[in-house]
Structures are given as structure tokens and as C-alpha cells.
């Protein structure tokens, strides 16, 4: 169980950092990137399951990181859109 949580934290860190690099100006710091990455993993896994009928989130591999990254980018894009909307 502890190893699984550590793997998810590592995947979240990687996916969150990649999403922060991809969406310039959206770096949330180390803890924020982990949270964005973990939420991104959930979003990406959900979308992959709904759209393609697969569950690619199964450990520390490239498909898990890619799925988490795509989900994190989508999540950051929504966060940025909402923050721009409230600042107007």
C-alpha cells in the first residue's frame, strides 16, 4: 500500500511538472504540481476508460505518465480558464 502511494506521488510529480512546463505560467510549486498531477491522473484515467475502454494507469510506466500528463494539462487548462474568468 505504501509503495503504491509513493508510485502515485512520483507519477503525480512527473505529470504535474510536465504539465507546468507545457502550460507556461502554470507552475504551482512542488506540492501543487503533485496535486495537479494526481488529479490529472484521475482525469486522464477516467477519460481513457470512458473514451477507449482501457485502464492505462497500472504502475510506473510511460503510458501511466502520459495519461496523467494529458489529464494534468486538461486540469490546468480548466483551472487557468476559471481563474481568468473570475479575474475579469
TORPA-4810 file (N, C-alpha, C, O; in nm, 3 decimals):
<nodes>
NODE_1_0.082_-0.120_0.000_0.000_0.000_0.000_0.086_0.126_0.000_0.061_0.218_-0.077_X
NODE_2_0.189_0.129_0.085_0.277_0.245_0.092_0.353_0.263_-0.038_0.371_0.375_-0.085_X
NODE_3_0.398_0.153_-0.097_0.470_0.160_-0.224_0.378_0.215_-0.332_0.421_0.296_-0.414_X
NODE_4_0.254_0.172_-0.333_0.157_0.220_-0.431_0.137_0.371_-0.417_0.131_0.442_-0.518_X
NODE_5_0.125_0.420_-0.295_0.109_0.563_-0.272_0.233_0.641_-0.317_0.221_0.750_-0.372_X
NODE_6_0.350_0.585_-0.292_0.473_0.651_-0.336_0.483_0.655_-0.488_0.529_0.754_-0.545_X
NODE_7_0.440_0.548_-0.554_0.440_0.546_-0.701_0.345_0.651_-0.754_0.379_0.724_-0.848_X
NODE_8_0.225_0.661_-0.695_0.128_0.762_-0.738_0.182_0.902_-0.716_0.162_0.989_-0.800_X
NODE_9_0.250_0.925_-0.604_0.309_1.056_-0.577_0.417_1.088_-0.680_0.426_1.202_-0.726_X
NODE_10_0.498_0.990_-0.716_0.602_1.009_-0.816_0.541_1.038_-0.953_0.586_1.128_-1.023_X
NODE_11_0.440_0.961_-0.991_0.371_0.985_-1.118_0.307_1.123_-1.117_0.314_1.195_-1.216_X
NODE_12_0.245_1.161_-1.005_0.185_1.293_-0.993_0.287_1.404_-1.006_0.261_1.505_-1.070_X
NODE_13_0.403_1.385_-0.945_0.510_1.485_-0.953_0.556_1.501_-1.097_0.570_1.613_-1.147_X
NODE_14_0.581_1.390_-1.164_0.627_1.394_-1.303_0.521_1.457_-1.394_0.552_1.547_-1.472_X
NODE_15_0.398_1.411_-1.382_0.290_1.462_-1.468_0.263_1.609_-1.439_0.243_1.687_-1.532_X
NODE_16_0.263_1.648_-1.313_0.240_1.787_-1.277_0.351_1.878_-1.326_0.326_1.988_-1.374_X
NODE_17_0.475_1.832_-1.313_0.588_1.911_-1.360_0.582_1.926_-1.512_0.602_2.036_-1.564_X
NODE_18_0.555_1.816_-1.582_0.543_1.822_-1.728_0.431_1.915_-1.770_0.447_1.994_-1.864_X
NODE_19_0.317_1.908_-1.702_0.204_1.995_-1.735_0.241_2.141_-1.709_0.203_2.229_-1.786_X
NODE_20_0.315_2.168_-1.601_0.360_2.304_-1.572_0.453_2.356_-1.680_0.449_2.475_-1.713_X
NODE_21_0.539_2.269_-1.735_0.629_2.308_-1.842_0.553_2.332_-1.973_0.583_2.424_-2.049_X
NODE_22_0.455_2.248_-1.997_0.377_2.254_-2.121_0.285_2.375_-2.122_0.268_2.439_-2.226_X
NODE_23_0.225_2.407_-2.010_0.134_2.521_-1.999_0.207_2.632_-1.926_0.186_2.652_-1.806_X
NODE_24_0.292_2.703_-1.995_0.378_2.806_-1.936_0.298_2.900_-1.846_0.186_2.938_-1.877_X
NODE_25_0.359_2.935_-1.735_0.295_3.025_-1.640_0.200_2.955_-1.545_0.127_3.021_-1.471_X
NODE_26_0.200_2.822_-1.546_0.107_2.747_-1.461_0.179_2.660_-1.360_0.129_2.553_-1.324_X
NODE_27_0.296_2.702_-1.315_0.371_2.623_-1.218_0.314_2.651_-1.079_0.306_2.766_-1.035_X
NODE_28_0.274_2.544_-1.009_0.212_2.557_-0.878_0.306_2.518_-0.765_0.261_2.499_-0.651_X
NODE_29_0.434_2.504_-0.792_0.529_2.462_-0.690_0.529_2.310_-0.676_0.448_2.242_-0.740_X
NODE_30_0.617_2.258_-0.596_0.634_2.114_-0.584_0.506_2.044_-0.537_0.459_1.951_-0.602_X
NODE_31_0.450_2.089_-0.427_0.329_2.025_-0.372_0.211_2.046_-0.466_0.133_1.954_-0.489_X
NODE_32_0.198_2.168_-0.519_0.090_2.197_-0.612_0.099_2.112_-0.738_-0.003_2.064_-0.788_X
NODE_33_0.220_2.093_-0.790_0.239_2.010_-0.909_0.203_1.864_-0.881_0.145_1.797_-0.967_X
NODE_34_0.236_1.815_-0.762_0.198_1.678_-0.726_0.046_1.665_-0.723_-0.010_1.568_-0.774_X
NODE_35_-0.019_1.764_-0.662_-0.166_1.759_-0.654_-0.227_1.767_-0.792_-0.318_1.691_-0.824_X
NODE_36_-0.178_1.861_-0.875_-0.228_1.873_-1.013_-0.203_1.743_-1.089_-0.289_1.698_-1.164_X
NODE_37_-0.087_1.683_-1.070_-0.055_1.557_-1.138_-0.143_1.442_-1.092_-0.187_1.361_-1.174_X
NODE_38_-0.171_1.434_-0.962_-0.258_1.328_-0.910_-0.401_1.346_-0.962_-0.465_1.249_-1.002_X
NODE_39_-0.450_1.469_-0.960_-0.584_1.494_-1.015_-0.582_1.465_-1.165_-0.678_1.410_-1.219_X
NODE_40_-0.473_1.503_-1.231_-0.458_1.474_-1.374_-0.459_1.324_-1.403_-0.515_1.281_-1.503_X
NODE_41_-0.398_1.246_-1.315_-0.400_1.101_-1.332_-0.543_1.048_-1.323_-0.583_0.961_-1.401_X
NODE_42_-0.618_1.101_-1.229_-0.759_1.060_-1.217_-0.839_1.101_-1.340_-0.915_1.022_-1.395_X
NODE_43_-0.821_1.226_-1.384_-0.892_1.276_-1.502_-0.852_1.196_-1.626_-0.937_1.150_-1.702_X
NODE_44_-0.721_1.180_-1.646_-0.672_1.105_-1.762_-0.717_0.960_-1.761_-0.757_0.907_-1.865_X
NODE_45_-0.710_0.896_-1.645_-0.755_0.756_-1.635_-0.903_0.742_-1.661_-0.947_0.649_-1.728_X
NODE_46_-0.982_0.836_-1.608_-1.127_0.835_-1.631_-1.157_0.852_-1.780_-1.237_0.777_-1.837_X
NODE_47_-1.093_0.951_-1.843_-1.118_0.975_-1.986_-1.073_0.858_-2.072_-1.141_0.821_-2.167_X
NODE_48_-0.959_0.798_-2.039_-0.911_0.683_-2.115_-1.007_0.566_-2.103_-1.031_0.493_-2.200_X
NODE_49_-1.062_0.548_-1.984_-1.156_0.438_-1.963_-1.287_0.463_-2.037_-1.343_0.373_-2.099_X
NODE_50_-1.337_0.588_-2.030_-1.465_0.620_-2.094_-1.451_0.621_-2.247_-1.534_0.563_-2.317_X
NODE_51_-1.346_0.686_-2.297_-1.332_0.703_-2.442_-1.280_0.578_-2.513_-1.324_0.547_-2.624_X
NODE_52_-1.187_0.507_-2.449_-1.121_0.396_-2.517_-1.144_0.260_-2.452_-1.103_0.157_-2.507_X
NODE_53_-1.209_0.258_-2.337_-1.236_0.132_-2.269_-1.114_0.066_-2.210_-1.114_-0.056_-2.189_X
NODE_54_-1.009_0.143_-2.184_-0.886_0.087_-2.127_-0.855_0.155_-1.994_-0.904_0.265_-1.967_X
NODE_55_-0.776_0.089_-1.913_-0.730_0.146_-1.787_-0.578_0.146_-1.787_-0.516_0.052_-1.736_X
NODE_56_-0.515_0.251_-1.845_-0.369_0.250_-1.859_-0.293_0.283_-1.731_-0.171_0.272_-1.729_X
NODE_57_-0.362_0.322_-1.625_-0.294_0.360_-1.501_-0.272_0.236_-1.417_-0.358_0.197_-1.337_X
NODE_58_-0.156_0.173_-1.435_-0.132_0.046_-1.366_0.008_0.035_-1.307_0.053_-0.075_-1.276_X
NODE_59_0.076_0.144_-1.290_0.209_0.139_-1.232_0.294_0.251_-1.287_0.243_0.343_-1.351_X
NODE_60_0.422_0.245_-1.265_0.514_0.349_-1.310_0.569_0.309_-1.446_0.673_0.243_-1.455_X
NODE_61_0.498_0.350_-1.552_0.546_0.327_-1.688_0.506_0.446_-1.774_0.438_0.537_-1.727_X
NODE_62_0.546_0.444_-1.899_0.526_0.559_-1.986_0.377_0.584_-2.013_0.336_0.700_-2.023_X
NODE_63_0.296_0.479_-2.025_0.153_0.501_-2.051_0.084_0.568_-1.933_-0.005_0.651_-1.952_X
NODE_64_0.125_0.533_-1.812_0.068_0.597_-1.693_0.108_0.743_-1.685_0.025_0.830_-1.657_X
NODE_65_0.235_0.771_-1.711_0.283_0.909_-1.708_0.216_0.991_-1.819_0.177_1.105_-1.795_X
NODE_66_0.203_0.935_-1.939_0.140_1.005_-2.050_-0.008_1.033_-2.021_-0.057_1.143_-2.047_X
NODE_67_-0.077_0.934_-1.969_-0.218_0.952_-1.933_-0.233_1.058_-1.825_-0.321_1.144_-1.834_X
NODE_68_-0.148_1.053_-1.724_-0.151_1.152_-1.616_-0.117_1.291_-1.668_-0.178_1.389_-1.627_X
NODE_69_-0.021_1.299_-1.758_0.019_1.427_-1.817_-0.096_1.490_-1.895_-0.125_1.608_-1.879_X
NODE_70_-0.161_1.412_-1.978_-0.274_1.463_-2.057_-0.386_1.511_-1.963_-0.443_1.618_-1.984_X
NODE_71_-0.416_1.432_-1.863_-0.516_1.473_-1.765_-0.476_1.598_-1.689_-0.560_1.684_-1.664_X
NODE_72_-0.348_1.610_-1.653_-0.300_1.727_-1.581_-0.306_1.852_-1.668_-0.342_1.960_-1.620_X
NODE_73_-0.272_1.838_-1.796_-0.282_1.953_-1.888_-0.427_1.997_-1.900_-0.455_2.117_-1.899_X
NODE_74_-0.518_1.903_-1.913_-0.660_1.938_-1.919_-0.705_2.008_-1.791_-0.777_2.108_-1.795_X
NODE_75_-0.663_1.954_-1.677_-0.700_2.012_-1.548_-0.643_2.153_-1.532_-0.714_2.243_-1.488_X
NODE_76_-0.515_2.174_-1.569_-0.453_2.306_-1.560_-0.522_2.404_-1.655_-0.542_2.520_-1.621_X
NODE_77_-0.559_2.358_-1.773_-0.628_2.444_-1.869_-0.762_2.492_-1.812_-0.797_2.609_-1.826_X
NODE_78_-0.835_2.401_-1.748_-0.962_2.439_-1.685_-0.936_2.535_-1.569_-1.008_2.634_-1.554_X
NODE_79_-0.835_2.508_-1.486_-0.801_2.599_-1.376_-0.767_2.738_-1.427_-0.813_2.838_-1.372_X
NODE_80_-0.686_2.746_-1.533_-0.649_2.875_-1.589_-0.770_2.948_-1.646_-0.783_3.069_-1.628_X
NODE_81_-0.859_2.876_-1.713_-0.980_2.938_-1.769_-1.068_2.991_-1.657_-1.124_3.101_-1.669_X
NODE_82_-1.083_2.916_-1.550_-1.164_2.961_-1.438_-1.103_3.081_-1.367_-1.174_3.173_-1.327_X
NODE_83_-0.970_3.082_-1.351_-0.908_3.195_-1.283_-0.914_3.321_-1.369_-0.928_3.431_-1.315_X
NODE_84_-0.903_3.308_-1.501_-0.917_3.424_-1.588_-1.060_3.476_-1.585_-1.083_3.597_-1.593_X
NODE_85_-1.153_3.387_-1.574_-1.294_3.425_-1.572_-1.328_3.503_-1.444_-1.405_3.598_-1.448_X
NODE_86_-1.271_3.462_-1.331_-1.301_3.529_-1.204_-1.224_3.659_-1.190_-1.264_3.745_-1.111_X
NODE_87_-1.113_3.676_-1.263_-1.034_3.798_-1.254_-1.085_3.908_-1.347_-1.036_4.021_-1.341_X
NODE_88_-1.179_3.878_-1.431_-1.230_3.977_-1.528_-1.332_4.066_-1.465_-1.386_4.155_-1.531_X
</nodes>
